[in-house]
Amino acid sequence: MTRPAGGRRRRPRDIAEGEPPPGDPDLHPGDPDSVARTICLRLLTMRARSRAELADALAARDVPDDAATRVLDRFTEVGLIDDAALAASLAGAQHRERGLARRAVAAKLRQRGLADELDEALSGIDADSERSRARELVERRRRALAGLPAEVQARRLVSLLARKGYPSGIAYAVVREALAGAADWDIDGAADDPAGAPAADGAVST
């Protein structure tokens, strides 16, 4: 094969930025079911998806509803879509690894289209589990707050737990327990201080 000057073999024209890659279903529409399968497989190769997420992706690509339903049903039958397993896995990871409280985990699952799986997925997150995770969060955070006045620590720790979705009862109890023995703080004063923590029943960490 003759090579051009410089010794480099000629390559096919580069794909323009934003242009679908070769084999993209948008370039070769064909059978809607085949298009739907290609899209779903491509997305599932990147990470696990809920049925709702895949349905949204197919709708965004104008795949007909009947074709989308057939493919999603088939993927569910063979286990490529498993909302219950995905919800359980996400709930465990969000609670254990990120320390999110039950209601914050529920919000994450709803964002992923897993609202129907909440009861089962959240069954392992109870008050004892929340209290345990909250203690771990507080203990880790206290190391970074060493040297600050106890009241400042209290406000920041309660604020941390609030952002993670913990109920106020658990948040204040855990912080009170962690700072027991410190003479220069008042948990109730920290809660009432407008410059302090938000109510622990307020915003949830994202």
N, C-alpha and C positions, 0 to 999 in steps of 0.2 A: 504494500500500500504506500502511495506517495505521500510524504509528509510535507507540509509547507515550510518555508524558511523559518529557521529557529528550532526545527526538530520537534515541534509540538503537533500532535495529531489534532485534526479539526474535530470539534465537538458539536453536537446539535445546538441549535440556538438556545441561549439561556432563557429560562422561564421568567417572564416579567414579574416584578414584585406585585403580589396580590393576585396573580393569575392562578387558577386551580391547577394542581399538579396533574401529570398524565394519569389517566385512569379515573379521574375524579368523576363522580356520577353526574355532575352538572355539565360536563363536556359530552357525555354519552348517556342521555336520559334513560333510554331503553325501558325495560320493564320496571314499573314502580316498586314492586316487591324487591327486585334486585338492588335498586337504588337505596331502598330503606335498609336492606341488610348491610350494604357497604357502609352507609353512614353509621349505623349502630356498631358494627364491628370496629370501625376506625375509632369511635369514641370510647368503646370498652377497652380497646388496647391501651389507651392512655391511663384510665382509672375506672374503678367500678362506678356505675351510674344507676340511678333509680329509674323505674319505668317512666315516671313523670318527666324526668330530665331528658330521656331519650325521645319521648313523645313530643316535647317542646322543640327538640332539635329537628325532628322530622317535619314538624309543622313549619318551622322557620325555613326549611328547604322546599316547601310546597309539595311534600309527599302526600298523596291522597289519603284521607282518613282510613278508608277500608284497607289499603295496603299497609299503612302504619300499624293498624290493629292486628292484622294477620302476622306481621313480622314480630311485633312485640309479644303477641301470644305465644308464638313459636319459641322465641328466645327465653320466655318465662318457663315454658315446658321443659326445655333442655338445661335449665339452670344458669343460663348466661345473664339473666335478670333474676335477682333474688332480693326483693326489697326487705324482707324480714332479716336476712343475714346482714345486709348492708346497714340497716338501722341499728342492729345490735352491735356491730363492729364500730360504727361511728359513735354511738352512745358511750361505749366503753372507753374509746380513745379520748373523747372530749372530756369525760369525767376523770379518768385516771391520769391522763397525761397533761391535759390543760387545766385540770382542776375546776371545770365548770360545774355549777350546781344543776340540779334536776331541771329547773325551768329554763335555764340557759341552754342546756342540751336539747330540750324539746324545741326551742326556737331554731337551733341549728338543723334539726331533723326536718322541721317544716320547710326550711329554706331549700332542702334537697328533695322536696316532694314526698316526704315519708310520713305525713301526718297520720295515715292509717296504721302505722306500725308503732305509734308512740307507747301504747300501754305495755306491750311486750318488751320493747327495747329499753324502757325506763324502769322495768320491774326490779332491777338490781340496784337502783339508786334510791335509797331511803334516807331517813334523818340521820341514822348512825353513819352511813357512808358519806353523807354530805359533811357531817361534823368532822369525820376523819380527814377528808380532803381539805377542809377549811383549816384545820390545825397544821397540815403540811404546808399549805400556802403561807400561813402566818409565820411559821417557823423559818421558812426560807427567806421571806421578806424581812424579818426582824434582823437578820444578819447584816442587811444593807442599811438598816436604820439605826444601828448601834451608835450610841453617842448622842442621839437626839433626845430631847425631853420626852418623857413617857406620854404626855398628852399629845404631842405631835405624832409619835408612833401610833397611838391609838386611832387618831383621825385617819392616818394613811392606811392602816391595816383594815379598818372598817370600810374605807373607800375601796380598797382592793377587793374585798369580799363582795361588796355591792356590785362592782363591775362584773364579777364572775357569776352574779345571779343569786347569791345566797340570801335567804330570808333574814330579816333584821334580828330575829330572836337568836338564830345560830351565829350570826356575825358578831353581835355584841357579847354573847356568851363566850365564844372562842377567844376574842380579843381580851376580855376581862380575865379569862383563865391564863392567857399567855403573859399578861402584864401583872399578874397577882404578885404582891410584894413590893411593887414600885410605889413610892410614896408621893411622887410629884405628878399624878395624873388623876383625871376624873372622867370615866367613860361617858357619864351622862352629860357632863359639860362639853365633851368632844362632840357628842351627837347633836347638842343644841347650838353649837358654834356655827354660824352661817358660813364661815370660811373653812369649815371642816368637811367631813365626809358627807356625800349625798345619802339620802335614806337608803337603807340596804334593800328595800323593795323597789328601787328605781331602776336605773339603766342596767342593761346586761352587756357584758363584754362581747365584742364580736371578734 
